[in-house]
Amino acid sequence: MTGGTVLAAATAGSGLTITWSVGTVVLAVVAVLVFALGLAASIALHEIGHLVPAKRFGVKVTQYMVGFGPTVWSRRRGETEYGVKGVPLGGYIRMLGMFPPHRGEDPSVVRESSTGIFQTMADDARRLSAEEVGPDDDHRVFWRLPVWKRVVVMLGGPAMNLLLAVALLGGVAVTAGTVVVPTTTVAVVQECVLPAGTGRDTCPEDAPPTPAAEAGLLAGDRLVSFDGRPVTGWDAVRDDIRDAAGRRVPLVVERDGREVTTTITPIATRVARVDEDGEVLLADDGRPLTEEVGFIGVRPEQVQPAQPLSDVPGVVLDAFTGTASVVVTLPVRMIDVAQAAFGDAPRDPDGPIGIVGVGRLSGEIAAIDQISSVDKVTGLVSIMGSLNMALFVFNLLPLLPLDGGHVAGALYEGARRRVAALRRRPDPGPFDVARLMPVAYVVGGLLVAMSVLLLYADIVRPISLLG
């Protein structure tokens, strides 16, 4: 019930390096193995989310399997066989009676099929479903459950992935933080003024010094006051600097535990105007709007503080909306992946990525020199949290064979029974989900094709944290 395609977002970085050694290779391999175990655990818990309510409601469950393909290990406990299969890219539980018979027929008897291919698919699904039902099992089939119980069973798997995503992403937020915040401490003092768009990072001999360099600012200085006003945060002092173009203003910094007073004259520079979300504002002709602001030539240190528990819902909501946006635009994004894989188009770092790609990113996180051990652990945990959010969102799509398809069928059945009752008409009976099997085959084929394309793209045009 879980697919083999993972939808996750990755942001390519710059300036990151890997110094390959035996220890680095071991770390990368361990990270990939941890990711593989985490994926298997996520799939196993997803299926437990289906298994527990199904058994609780009395449905006979004959199999609980993690993976597809040949069985590697299995053991029967009671009426259920528990096992692991050779391809750990999904899983399933087998419940009796997933599809109802035709109305008025004996559940163990399937009517003769027509010659239409779609009808044949539906009849084959009903026949296979009926063959599993023994003479004493008719009251324990899935389709006889009330609508709300069927919805609970089918949503149990995605709900388990959501709980895992909340625990993992929320845990990272409250222990290591997920938001990078600029501080009032200077990280970099630019030596000279370079025209925008030159792409240069070295100063030519005739380049004028930046106001910060001319004022004697050093990396590590903490801004105390600017133009007579206390510095309470980077955003506030940045706005003050922008408004002080061409004016000579007093500046106080803390250096090595003592305060140093100097003066600084921000120079005027023209930059693009942005809105509250950081998006560039455009004129009617499509050109960016610009404004003249003050510039001194410093970059602040950035920290990633632990967040309060109250921030966890926002962190989870951001992960959900980001994943949902990928899923909603998936057809277009897969075209972009194909163009990158088979052409010269760049790979979108925020686009869909497959299992191999996520495993590669896990190995890179463990091997990158500039990332601390704590950040490596939190990075891997964040990947697993994003993976579970992807499984949650993807399985909610109202299409068979995904869990959302069964939920949609149950809800439709409940709605039409309700309408019939309000109109005082006979009960229309269970909705024939087997009629949607052609859709299931098409969706399944698309999922396989998508997984193969992502596998190929992750090999020939991988998304990398190294840029």
Phi, psi and chi 1 to 4 in degrees:
 res  aa     phi    psi   chi1   chi2   chi3   chi4
   1 MET       -   -4.3  -65.6  179.6 -176.7      -
   2 THR  -115.0  138.1   54.4      -      -      -
   3 GLY   -85.1  171.6      -      -      -      -
   4 GLY   -94.2    2.7      -      -      -      -
   5 THR  -100.8  131.2  -60.0      -      -      -
   6 VAL  -108.6  132.1  176.7      -      -      -
   7 LEU  -108.8  115.7  -54.4  173.0      -      -
   8 ALA  -143.4  160.9      -      -      -      -
   9 ALA  -108.1  137.2      -      -      -      -
  10 ALA  -132.3  139.3      -      -      -      -
  11 THR  -109.9  119.6  -57.0      -      -      -
  12 ALA   -71.6  137.5      -      -      -      -
  13 GLY  -103.6 -176.8      -      -      -      -
  14 SER  -141.8  151.4   59.9      -      -      -
  15 GLY    77.1    9.5      -      -      -      -
  16 LEU   -95.6  143.5  -59.0  176.4      -      -
  17 THR  -136.4  159.2   58.6      -      -      -
  18 ILE  -127.0  124.3  -64.2  176.8      -      -
  19 THR   -99.4  104.4  -56.7      -      -      -
  20 TRP   -74.2  130.7  -70.8  109.6      -      -
  21 SER  -149.4  176.5   63.7      -      -      -
  22 VAL   -59.7  -43.9  174.2      -      -      -
  23 GLY   -63.7  -41.1      -      -      -      -
  24 THR   -64.4  -43.0  -54.8      -      -      -
  25 VAL   -61.5  -43.2  171.9      -      -      -
  26 VAL   -60.9  -44.3  170.4      -      -      -
  27 LEU   -60.2  -43.9  -78.7  175.9      -      -
  28 ALA   -63.1  -43.6      -      -      -      -
  29 VAL   -64.4  -42.7  171.1      -      -      -
  30 VAL   -61.3  -41.8  168.7      -      -      -
  31 ALA   -62.0  -42.0      -      -      -      -
  32 VAL   -64.9  -41.0  173.2      -      -      -
  33 LEU   -64.9  -39.6  -69.0  176.5      -      -
  34 VAL   -62.1  -41.8  168.4      -      -      -
  35 PHE   -61.6  -43.8  163.0   72.9      -      -
  36 ALA   -62.2  -42.2      -      -      -      -
  37 LEU   -66.1  -39.3  -69.5  174.6      -      -
  38 GLY   -64.1  -39.2      -      -      -      -
  39 LEU   -63.3  -45.8  172.8   61.9      -      -
  40 ALA   -61.8  -40.9      -      -      -      -
  41 ALA   -65.5  -38.9      -      -      -      -
  42 SER   -63.4  -41.8  -61.7      -      -      -
  43 ILE   -65.7  -44.4  -66.8  170.8      -      -
  44 ALA   -61.3  -42.8      -      -      -      -
  45 LEU   -70.3  -32.9  -69.6  171.1      -      -
  46 HIS   -57.8  -46.8  175.4  103.3      -      -
  47 GLU   -70.7  -31.2  -62.1  -52.7  -30.3      -
  48 ILE   -63.5  -34.0  -73.7  176.5      -      -
  49 GLY   -59.9  -30.2      -      -      -      -
  50 HIS   -82.5  -42.0  -66.8  -55.7      -      -
  51 LEU   -63.0  -48.4  177.4   72.9      -      -
  52 VAL   -61.3  -52.1  171.6      -      -      -
  53 PRO   -67.2  -32.5   20.6  -30.9      -      -
  54 ALA   -61.1  -48.2      -      -      -      -
  55 LYS   -65.6  -37.9  -76.5 -177.8  168.7  -70.4
  56 ARG   -61.8  -34.6  178.0   65.7 -179.7   82.5
  57 PHE   -88.9    3.4  -64.6  147.5      -      -
  58 GLY    90.2    6.2      -      -      -      -
  59 VAL   -72.5  138.9  177.8      -      -      -
  60 LYS   -80.7  118.6 -174.4  173.0 -178.2  178.5
  61 VAL  -108.7  116.6 -178.9      -      -      -
  62 THR   -92.8  -23.1   58.7      -      -      -
  63 GLN  -143.4  143.6  -81.0 -171.5  -38.9      -
  64 TYR  -130.6  110.7  166.5   91.5      -      -
  65 MET  -128.8  136.5  -69.9  -70.8  171.1      -
  66 VAL  -104.3  115.9  176.0      -      -      -
  67 GLY   104.5  176.9      -      -      -      -
  68 PHE  -130.5  171.0  -63.4  110.3      -      -
  69 GLY    88.9 -153.9      -      -      -      -
  70 PRO   -67.8  145.0   24.0  -33.6      -      -
  71 THR   -76.6  126.4  -59.8      -      -      -
  72 VAL   -88.6  -41.7  175.4      -      -      -
  73 TRP  -152.2  142.2  171.0   89.4      -      -
  74 SER  -155.4  156.9   70.1      -      -      -
  75 ARG  -151.3  136.1  178.2  170.9  -63.1  176.8
  76 ARG   -93.5  128.0  179.6  169.4  -65.0  -81.8
  77 ARG  -122.5  109.2  -67.0  -69.6  179.3   85.5
  78 GLY    67.0 -128.7      -      -      -      -
  79 GLU   -93.0    2.7   62.9 -171.8   15.0      -
  80 THR  -116.6  133.6  -53.6      -      -      -
  81 GLU   -94.9  122.1  178.7 -171.4    9.5      -
  82 TYR  -104.7  133.9  -60.3   85.3      -      -
  83 GLY  -163.0  175.0      -      -      -      -
  84 VAL  -125.5  133.9  176.7      -      -      -
  85 LYS  -106.5  171.4  -70.8 -176.7  173.7  -71.4
  86 GLY   -72.0  -25.7      -      -      -      -
  87 VAL  -112.4   98.5 -175.5      -      -      -
  88 PRO   -82.2   52.6   32.7  -35.5      -      -
  89 LEU  -113.7   28.1  -62.5 -179.1      -      -
  90 GLY   167.6 -165.1      -      -      -      -
  91 GLY  -177.1  175.2      -      -      -      -
  92 TYR  -165.2  158.6   65.1   92.2      -      -
  93 ILE  -119.7  144.0   65.7  170.0      -      -
  94 ARG  -102.8  112.1 -172.5 -179.3  -60.9  -80.7
  95 MET  -106.3  141.3  -64.7 -179.7  -73.1      -
  96 LEU   -69.0  140.8  -69.3 -170.2      -      -
  97 GLY    67.6   49.4      -      -      -      -
  98 MET   -67.1  -30.0  -72.2  -66.5  -67.4      -
  99 PHE  -117.7  134.2  -57.3  114.9      -      -
 100 PRO   -77.7  155.6   30.7  -35.4      -      -
 101 PRO   -74.7  173.9   30.1  -35.8      -      -
 102 HIS   -62.1  146.3  -78.4  -78.8      -      -
 103 ARG   -57.6  132.7 -170.1 -179.7 -178.8 -167.9
 104 GLY    87.5   -3.9      -      -      -      -
 105 GLU   -99.3  157.2  -67.0 -178.4   -3.7      -
 106 ASP   -65.1  133.2 -172.9  -66.3      -      -
 107 PRO   -56.1  -26.8  -23.6   33.7      -      -
 108 SER   -88.5   -0.6   62.0      -      -      -
 109 VAL  -119.9  127.6  178.3      -      -      -
 110 VAL  -109.5  134.2  179.0      -      -      -
 111 ARG   -69.3  164.7   68.3 -172.5  178.6  102.0
 112 GLU   -62.9  142.7  -68.9  -62.2  -39.0      -
 113 SER   -86.3  152.0  171.1      -      -      -
 114 SER   -81.6  179.2   69.7      -      -      -
 115 THR   -89.0   -5.1   56.9      -      -      -
 116 GLY   -67.3  139.4      -      -      -      -
 117 ILE   -65.7  -37.7 -175.7  172.1      -      -
 118 PHE   -68.1  -42.0  -65.9  150.1      -      -
 119 GLN   -65.6  -35.9 -176.0   62.0   51.9      -
 120 THR   -63.1  -42.0  -60.4      -      -      -
 121 MET   -59.4  -45.4  -70.1 -179.1 -177.2      -
 122 ALA   -64.6  -44.4      -      -      -      -
 123 ASP   -66.3  -37.1  -73.9  -17.0      -      -
 124 ASP   -62.8  -40.5  -74.1  -15.4      -      -
 125 ALA   -64.1  -42.8      -      -      -      -
 126 ARG   -65.0  -41.2  -65.5 -170.0 -160.0   94.8
 127 ARG   -63.3  -46.7 -177.7  176.7  -67.0  106.7
 128 LEU   -63.2  -38.3  -69.1  173.4      -      -
 129 SER   -66.0  -40.5  178.8      -      -      -
 130 ALA   -71.5  -32.6      -      -      -      -
 131 GLU   -64.6  -25.7  -72.9  175.0   -7.0      -
 132 GLU   -80.4  -14.8  -64.6  178.1  -30.6      -
 133 VAL   -88.1  116.1 -179.8      -      -      -
 134 GLY   -80.9  174.6      -      -      -      -
 135 PRO   -63.8  -24.4   19.9  -31.7      -      -
 136 ASP  -103.3    9.6  -60.3  -34.8      -      -
 137 ASP  -107.9   -0.3  -63.0  -30.6      -      -
 138 ASP   -58.1  -34.2 -175.3   50.8      -      -
 139 HIS   -81.9   -2.1   64.4  -67.9      -      -
 140 ARG  -114.9   21.6  -58.6 -173.3   61.3 -167.0
 141 VAL   -87.7  152.9  -66.8      -      -      -
 142 PHE   -64.4  -41.6  175.7   75.1      -      -
 143 TRP   -68.4  -16.3   68.4  -93.9      -      -
 144 ARG   -82.0  -11.4  -72.1 -165.3 -177.5  -83.7
 145 LEU   -63.4  148.1  -70.1  178.3      -      -
 146 PRO   -57.2  155.9  -20.9   31.0      -      -
 147 VAL   -54.4  -45.7  168.0      -      -      -
 148 TRP   -64.3  -32.9   72.8  -91.4      -      -
 149 LYS   -71.5  -37.6  -70.9 -174.0  176.8 -178.4
 150 ARG   -64.2  -39.5  -86.1  179.5  -83.4  161.8
 151 VAL   -63.7  -41.8  170.4      -      -      -
 152 VAL   -61.8  -44.9  168.4      -      -      -
 153 VAL   -61.2  -46.3  170.8      -      -      -
 154 MET   -75.0  -28.9  -61.0  -46.4  -59.2      -
 155 LEU   -84.3  -10.3  -73.5 -177.0      -      -
 156 GLY   -59.6  -39.1      -      -      -      -
 157 GLY   -66.1  -56.4      -      -      -      -
 158 PRO   -59.1  -36.1  -25.1   33.7      -      -
 159 ALA   -61.8  -36.5      -      -      -      -
 160 MET   -64.7  -40.7 -174.8   65.9   76.7      -
 161 ASN   -65.4  -36.7  -68.5  125.9      -      -
 162 LEU   -64.2  -43.5  177.5   60.7      -      -
 163 LEU   -61.1  -40.8  -70.4  175.1      -      -
 164 LEU   -64.7  -41.1  -71.5  171.1      -      -
 165 ALA   -63.1  -43.0      -      -      -      -
 166 VAL   -62.5  -45.0  170.9      -      -      -
 167 ALA   -64.5  -44.8      -      -      -      -
 168 LEU   -73.9  -50.2  -64.8  172.0      -      -
 169 LEU   -69.0  -39.1  -62.9  176.7      -      -
 170 GLY   -66.2  -37.6      -      -      -      -
 171 GLY   -63.2  -40.9      -      -      -      -
 172 VAL   -64.0  -41.8  168.8      -      -      -
 173 ALA   -61.8  -44.2      -      -      -      -
 174 VAL   -85.1  -11.5  -60.2      -      -      -
 175 THR  -107.0  -42.5   57.2      -      -      -
 176 ALA  -119.1  -17.7      -      -      -      -
 177 GLY    86.1  154.1      -      -      -      -
 178 THR  -125.4   -5.4   60.5      -      -      -
 179 VAL  -113.5  126.7  179.5      -      -      -
 180 VAL   -86.2  126.1  176.5      -      -      -
 181 VAL  -119.5  127.9 -179.9      -      -      -
 182 PRO   -72.9  142.6   26.2  -32.9      -      -
 183 THR  -104.5 -179.2   69.9      -      -      -
 184 THR   -92.6    9.9   57.5      -      -      -
 185 THR   -94.0  134.5  -61.4      -      -      -
 186 VAL   -75.5  127.3  175.7      -      -      -
 187 ALA   -96.0  -41.8      -      -      -      -
 188 VAL  -137.6  134.8  176.3      -      -      -
 189 VAL  -110.2  114.0  176.8      -      -      -
 190 GLN   -70.4  134.6  -64.4  171.5 -126.8      -
 191 GLU   -75.9  -35.5  -64.9 -178.3    5.6      -
 192 CYS  -142.1  166.7   63.8      -      -      -
 193 VAL   -90.5  120.5  178.9      -      -      -
 194 LEU  -114.7  136.7  -66.1  172.1      -      -
 195 PRO   -58.9  142.6  -20.7   31.8      -      -
 196 ALA   -63.5  142.2      -      -      -      -
 197 GLY    85.0    2.9      -      -      -      -
 198 THR   -76.5  -26.5   60.7      -      -      -
 199 GLY    75.3    6.6      -      -      -      -
 200 ARG   -86.3  148.8  -59.7 -173.7   61.9  167.1
 201 ASP  -124.6    7.7   55.4    5.4      -      -
 202 THR  -120.7  152.4   58.1      -      -      -
 203 CYS   -91.8  124.0  -66.5      -      -      -
 204 PRO   -70.1  163.5   23.4  -31.2      -      -
 205 GLU   -63.1  -32.2  -67.4 -176.7   -0.6      -
 206 ASP   -92.0    4.8   58.2  -15.2      -      -
 207 ALA   -74.7  132.4      -      -      -      -
 208 PRO   -72.6  149.3   26.9  -34.0      -      -
 209 PRO   -70.1  153.3   26.7  -34.7      -      -
 210 THR   -72.2  157.3   62.6      -      -      -
 211 PRO   -55.7  -36.4  -27.7   35.7      -      -
 212 ALA   -66.2  -42.1      -      -      -      -
 213 ALA   -67.2  -40.1      -      -      -      -
 214 GLU   -65.5  -32.4 -162.0  168.4   35.6      -
 215 ALA   -82.4   -5.1      -      -      -      -
 216 GLY    84.1   20.1      -      -      -      -
 217 LEU   -69.0  147.9  -67.1 -173.2      -      -
 218 LEU  -127.3  153.9  -58.8  175.2      -      -
 219 ALA   -60.4  134.0      -      -      -      -
 220 GLY   102.6  -15.8      -      -      -      -
 221 ASP   -64.8  138.5  -71.8  -10.7      -      -
 222 ARG  -106.0  124.9 -175.9  177.8   67.3   84.1
 223 LEU   -69.6  125.1  -54.8 -176.9      -      -
 224 VAL  -102.5  -49.0  176.8      -      -      -
 225 SER  -147.9  151.9   69.4      -      -      -
 226 PHE  -137.4  123.9  179.7   87.7      -      -
 227 ASP    56.8   36.0 -160.6   11.9      -      -
 228 GLY    83.6   -2.7      -      -      -      -
 229 ARG  -108.0  136.0  -72.0 -174.0  -65.4  -85.0
 230 PRO   -60.5  141.8  -20.1   31.5      -      -
 231 VAL   -87.7  113.8  173.6      -      -      -
 232 THR  -101.1  -16.1   58.0      -      -      -
 233 GLY  -175.4  160.9      -      -      -      -
 234 TRP   -64.9  -41.9  173.4 -105.1      -      -
 235 ASP   -59.4  -40.9  -70.1  -18.1      -      -
 236 ALA   -67.4  -46.7      -      -      -      -
 237 VAL   -69.3  -29.7   73.1      -      -      -
 238 ARG   -63.4  -42.7 -179.7 -169.3   57.5 -168.3
 239 ASP   -63.9  -39.0  -68.1  -20.1      -      -
 240 ASP   -63.0  -41.3  -71.4  -17.9      -      -
 241 ILE   -63.4  -42.7  -66.8  170.2      -      -
 242 ARG   -62.1  -32.9  -68.6  164.2   70.8   94.3
 243 ASP   -86.0   -6.4  -65.6  -22.8      -      -
 244 ALA  -104.9   21.0      -      -      -      -
 245 ALA   -56.7  127.6      -      -      -      -
 246 GLY    83.0   -3.0      -      -      -      -
 247 ARG  -104.9  140.3  -70.5 -165.2  -62.2  112.4
 248 ARG   -87.2  117.5 -171.2  176.4 -177.7   84.8
 249 VAL  -126.6  150.7  -61.4      -      -      -
 250 PRO   -75.3  146.3   26.6  -33.5      -      -
 251 LEU  -138.5  131.8  172.0   66.5      -      -
 252 VAL  -118.1  130.1  179.9      -      -      -
 253 VAL  -127.2  156.1  -59.3      -      -      -
 254 GLU  -101.4  124.7 -178.8 -177.4  -62.2      -
 255 ARG  -133.2  120.6 -179.9 -177.7  -59.6  163.5
 256 ASP    54.3   39.5  -62.0  -32.0      -      -
 257 GLY    84.6    1.1      -      -      -      -
 258 ARG  -129.8  156.3   60.9 -174.1 -179.7   88.3
 259 GLU   -87.7  136.9  -70.0 -170.2   -5.8      -
 260 VAL  -121.6  127.4  176.9      -      -      -
 261 THR  -105.1  134.2  -58.6      -      -      -
 262 THR  -146.8 -178.1 -175.6      -      -      -
 263 THR  -125.4  154.2   58.0      -      -      -
 264 ILE  -147.0  144.5 -167.2  166.4      -      -
 265 THR  -120.9   98.5  -54.9      -      -      -
 266 PRO   -59.5  135.3  -22.6   34.0      -      -
 267 ILE   -91.5  154.5   61.7  173.0      -      -
 268 ALA   -83.1  134.7      -      -      -      -
 269 THR  -141.1  151.1 -175.8      -      -      -
 270 ARG  -101.2  127.2 -174.2  159.5  -68.3  -81.5
 271 VAL  -131.7  162.9  -61.6      -      -      -
 272 ALA   -71.1  141.8      -      -      -      -
 273 ARG   -81.1  141.0  -67.4  175.1   57.1 -173.1
 274 VAL  -129.0  158.1  -63.8      -      -      -
 275 ASP   -89.3 -171.3   59.2   18.0      -      -
 276 GLU   -63.1  -24.8  -64.9  178.7   -6.0      -
 277 ASP   -92.7    4.6  -62.3  -35.8      -      -
 278 GLY    84.2    7.0      -      -      -      -
 279 GLU   -83.0  137.4  -62.4  -67.5  -27.4      -
 280 VAL   -68.7  131.7  175.6      -      -      -
 281 LEU   -83.5  139.3  -62.3  175.2      -      -
 282 LEU  -114.7  147.3  -57.9  177.9      -      -
 283 ALA   -78.9  176.5      -      -      -      -
 284 ASP   -61.2  -29.3  -66.7  -22.4      -      -
 285 ASP   -87.2    4.8   59.2    2.0      -      -
 286 GLY    90.8   -5.6      -      -      -      -
 287 ARG   -82.8  148.4  -70.3 -176.2  -62.7  179.5
 288 PRO   -64.9  139.6  -18.5   30.2      -      -
 289 LEU   -77.8  140.1  -65.5  173.7      -      -
 290 THR  -124.0  164.9   61.5      -      -      -
 291 GLU  -148.9  156.0   58.2 -177.3  -18.2      -
 292 GLU   -96.1  124.6 -164.6  171.5   76.8      -
 293 VAL  -135.5  166.1  -59.8      -      -      -
 294 GLY   -79.0  149.9      -      -      -      -
 295 PHE  -144.0  133.9  165.4   81.0      -      -
 296 ILE  -119.2  -19.7   64.3  172.6      -      -
 297 GLY    91.8   44.6      -      -      -      -
 298 VAL  -129.6  154.1  -61.5      -      -      -
 299 ARG  -122.4  137.4  -72.7 -158.7  -62.0  -90.7
 300 PRO   -83.3  155.2   32.5  -35.7      -      -
 301 GLU   -66.7  149.1  -75.8 -173.1   -5.5      -
 302 GLN  -123.5  139.4  -57.6 -161.7   49.4      -
 303 VAL  -125.1  162.9  -63.5      -      -      -
 304 GLN  -125.7   81.8 -166.2  167.0  -60.8      -
 305 PRO   -74.6  153.4   29.4  -34.8      -      -
 306 ALA   -62.4  143.6      -      -      -      -
 307 GLN  -104.3  154.5  -62.6  165.5 -111.7      -
 308 PRO   -70.3  160.1   25.2  -34.2      -      -
 309 LEU   -58.6  -28.9 -166.2   60.8      -      -
 310 SER   -66.4  -17.0   58.5      -      -      -
 311 ASP   -82.8  -13.5  -77.8    0.2      -      -
 312 VAL   -59.1  -45.4  171.5      -      -      -
 313 PRO   -56.6  -39.6  -27.0   36.1      -      -
 314 GLY   -66.3  -39.5      -      -      -      -
 315 VAL   -62.4  -44.8  170.5      -      -      -
 316 VAL   -67.0  -40.4  174.1      -      -      -
 317 LEU   -63.3  -41.3  180.0   61.0      -      -
 318 ASP   -61.5  -41.5  -71.6  -16.8      -      -
 319 ALA   -64.1  -40.4      -      -      -      -
 320 PHE   -64.7  -49.1  171.8   80.3      -      -
 321 THR   -65.5  -37.3   54.5      -      -      -
 322 GLY   -64.2  -43.3      -      -      -      -
 323 THR   -67.6  -42.3  -55.5      -      -      -
 324 ALA   -61.9  -36.9      -      -      -      -
 325 SER   -65.5  -34.5   67.6      -      -      -
 326 VAL   -67.8  -43.6  174.2      -      -      -
 327 VAL   -65.4  -43.2  172.2      -      -      -
 328 VAL   -63.6  -37.1  169.4      -      -      -
 329 THR   -98.6   20.9   58.8      -      -      -
 330 LEU   -58.6  -43.8 -168.3   56.2      -      -
 331 PRO   -56.9  -45.1  -26.1   36.0      -      -
 332 VAL   -66.4  -41.2  173.9      -      -      -
 333 ARG   -66.2  -34.2  -70.1  174.6 -179.8  -94.3
 334 MET   -69.5  -31.2  -69.7  -52.6  -60.6      -
 335 ILE   -63.6  -41.9  -67.3  175.1      -      -
 336 ASP   -62.0  -39.6  -66.3  -20.5      -      -
 337 VAL   -63.0  -43.0  171.4      -      -      -
 338 ALA   -63.5  -41.3      -      -      -      -
 339 GLN   -64.9  -34.4  -68.8  173.8  -19.0      -
 340 ALA   -73.1  -38.8      -      -      -      -
 341 ALA   -71.9  -37.4      -      -      -      -
 342 PHE  -111.1    2.0  -60.4  104.1      -      -
 343 GLY  -137.2 -152.8      -      -      -      -
 344 ASP  -106.0    2.7  -62.7  -32.1      -      -
 345 ALA   -67.3  144.5      -      -      -      -
 346 PRO   -71.9  151.0   26.6  -34.2      -      -
 347 ARG   -80.0  128.5 -175.9   85.7 -176.3  -93.4
 348 ASP   -72.5  117.5 -179.4    5.8      -      -
 349 PRO   -67.2  -16.9   24.2  -33.8      -      -
 350 ASP  -103.3   12.4  -65.1  -39.3      -      -
 351 GLY   -91.3 -173.9      -      -      -      -
 352 PRO   -66.0  149.1   21.6  -31.1      -      -
 353 ILE  -142.5  143.3 -179.3  172.3      -      -
 354 GLY   -92.1 -178.0      -      -      -      -
 355 ILE   -59.0  -44.0  -67.1  -67.0      -      -
 356 VAL   -62.6  -41.1  170.8      -      -      -
 357 GLY   -64.5  -42.2      -      -      -      -
 358 VAL   -66.4  -39.2  179.6      -      -      -
 359 GLY   -62.5  -38.6      -      -      -      -
 360 ARG   -62.9  -45.4  177.0 -167.4  174.8   96.7
 361 LEU   -61.0  -37.7  -68.7  178.2      -      -
 362 SER   -61.8  -43.1  -60.1      -      -      -
 363 GLY   -65.0  -39.1      -      -      -      -
 364 GLU   -64.6  -42.8  -76.2 -171.4   -4.0      -
 365 ILE   -57.2  -42.0  -72.5  175.0      -      -
 366 ALA   -70.4  -24.4      -      -      -      -
 367 ALA  -101.1  -16.2      -      -      -      -
 368 ILE   -67.2  131.7  -71.4  175.1      -      -
 369 ASP   -65.4  -38.2  -61.5  -28.8      -      -
 370 GLN   -79.7   -2.2  -67.9   86.5  -13.8      -
 371 ILE  -100.6  129.5  -59.8  179.0      -      -
 372 SER   -72.3  165.2   67.9      -      -      -
 373 SER   -60.8  -39.8  -62.7      -      -      -
 374 VAL   -63.8  -44.1  172.5      -      -      -
 375 ASP   -65.9  -32.3  -71.8  -20.6      -      -
 376 LYS   -65.4  -43.0  -70.7  175.7 -179.1  179.9
 377 VAL   -64.4  -47.2  172.3      -      -      -
 378 THR   -65.7  -31.8   56.3      -      -      -
 379 GLY   -64.6  -43.8      -      -      -      -
 380 LEU   -66.1  -39.6  -66.7  174.0      -      -
 381 VAL   -64.0  -39.8  172.9      -      -      -
 382 SER   -63.4  -39.1  -64.6      -      -      -
 383 ILE   -60.9  -44.5  -76.4 -179.3      -      -
 384 MET   -65.9  -36.2  -69.2  -49.7  -54.3      -
 385 GLY   -64.4  -43.4      -      -      -      -
 386 SER   -65.2  -37.5  -61.2      -      -      -
 387 LEU   -59.8  -46.3  169.6   69.6      -      -
 388 ASN   -67.9  -34.4  -83.2  -82.4      -      -
 389 MET   -64.7  -38.8 -179.1   60.5   73.3      -
 390 ALA   -63.1  -43.7      -      -      -      -
 391 LEU   -63.1  -37.9  -67.9  173.4      -      -
 392 PHE   -63.2  -52.7  167.1   69.5      -      -
 393 VAL   -65.3  -45.9  173.6      -      -      -
 394 PHE   -63.7  -39.5 -160.7   67.4      -      -
 395 ASN   -73.5  -10.1  -86.6  -76.0      -      -
 396 LEU   -83.5  -10.1  -69.2 -176.0      -      -
 397 LEU   -57.9  130.7  -68.9  176.9      -      -
 398 PRO   -77.4   55.3   30.2  -35.2      -      -
 399 LEU  -134.5  133.3  -61.6  169.1      -      -
 400 LEU   -69.8  145.5  -71.4  179.3      -      -
 401 PRO   -92.5   14.2   34.7  -35.8      -      -
 402 LEU   -70.0  158.8  -58.2  174.2      -      -
 403 ASP   -57.7  -37.2  -61.3  -30.6      -      -
 404 GLY   -61.6  -28.1      -      -      -      -
 405 GLY   -66.7  -42.0      -      -      -      -
 406 HIS   -67.6  -37.6  -68.4  -78.5      -      -
 407 VAL   -62.9  -44.9  171.5      -      -      -
 408 ALA   -60.9  -41.1      -      -      -      -
 409 GLY   -63.1  -41.7      -      -      -      -
 410 ALA   -66.1  -42.5      -      -      -      -
 411 LEU   -66.1  -37.9  -67.1  177.3      -      -
 412 TYR   -63.6  -42.1  173.9   74.3      -      -
 413 GLU   -60.3  -45.6  176.4 -176.7  -41.3      -
 414 GLY   -63.0  -39.2      -      -      -      -
 415 ALA   -66.5  -43.1      -      -      -      -
 416 ARG   -72.9  -29.5   73.4  173.6 -172.8  172.3
 417 ARG   -67.7  -38.3  -81.9  179.0  161.0  166.3
 418 ARG   -65.0  -42.7 -179.7   63.5  176.4  167.6
 419 VAL   -63.2  -42.4  170.5      -      -      -
 420 ALA   -62.4  -39.7      -      -      -      -
 421 ALA   -65.8  -41.2      -      -      -      -
 422 LEU   -65.2  -32.0  -69.1  174.6      -      -
 423 ARG   -89.9    3.7  -66.9 -178.4  176.0 -178.3
 424 ARG    57.5   43.1  -68.5 -175.8  171.3   80.8
 425 ARG  -108.8  162.1  -66.8 -176.4  176.7  178.3
 426 PRO   -61.3  151.9  -20.9   31.3      -      -
 427 ASP   -60.4  122.6 -175.6  -10.3      -      -
 428 PRO   -71.9   -7.7   26.5  -33.9      -      -
 429 GLY    82.4 -178.2      -      -      -      -
 430 PRO   -66.4  147.5   23.8  -33.7      -      -
 431 PHE   -74.2  133.8  172.3   62.8      -      -
 432 ASP   -80.9   84.7 -171.7    6.6      -      -
 433 VAL   -62.5  -25.9 -177.2      -      -      -
 434 ALA   -61.3  -23.4      -      -      -      -
 435 ARG   -65.4  -18.2  -68.5  165.8   54.9 -171.6
 436 LEU   -91.3    5.9  -59.3  179.7      -      -
 437 MET   -59.1  -36.1  -74.2  -53.5  -63.9      -
 438 PRO   -57.4  -38.5  -27.7   36.6      -      -
 439 VAL   -63.2  -41.4  175.3      -      -      -
 440 ALA   -61.2  -40.9      -      -      -      -
 441 TYR   -66.3  -41.1  -76.8  115.8      -      -
 442 VAL   -64.6  -47.7  172.0      -      -      -
 443 VAL   -62.7  -43.0  172.1      -      -      -
 444 GLY   -60.4  -42.2      -      -      -      -
 445 GLY   -63.2  -40.6      -      -      -      -
 446 LEU   -64.7  -38.6  -69.8  175.4      -      -
 447 LEU   -64.1  -40.6  -69.9  177.0      -      -
 448 VAL   -64.1  -46.2  170.7      -      -      -
 449 ALA   -61.9  -41.5      -      -      -      -
 450 MET   -64.0  -42.0 -175.1  168.8   62.9      -
 451 SER   -63.3  -41.1  -61.7      -      -      -
 452 VAL   -66.1  -42.6  171.3      -      -      -
 453 LEU   -63.0  -44.3  174.5   57.9      -      -
 454 LEU   -65.4  -37.4  -73.5  174.3      -      -
 455 LEU   -60.2  -46.4  172.5   64.0      -      -
 456 TYR   -65.5  -44.5  178.9   75.6      -      -
 457 ALA   -64.4  -37.8      -      -      -      -
 458 ASP   -67.6  -20.5  -72.4  -17.4      -      -
 459 ILE   -89.3  -48.2  -66.0  173.6      -      -
 460 VAL   -89.4  -29.1  -58.9      -      -      -
 461 ARG  -136.4   66.0  -65.6  -67.7  -63.3  -86.8
 462 PRO   -71.2  152.5   28.3  -35.5      -      -
 463 ILE   -81.8  130.8  -67.2  174.7      -      -
 464 SER  -130.2  141.9  174.1      -      -      -
 465 LEU   -71.3  -14.1  -66.9  173.3      -      -
 466 LEU   -83.5   -1.8  -58.2  179.4      -      -
 467 GLY    85.7      -      -      -      -      -
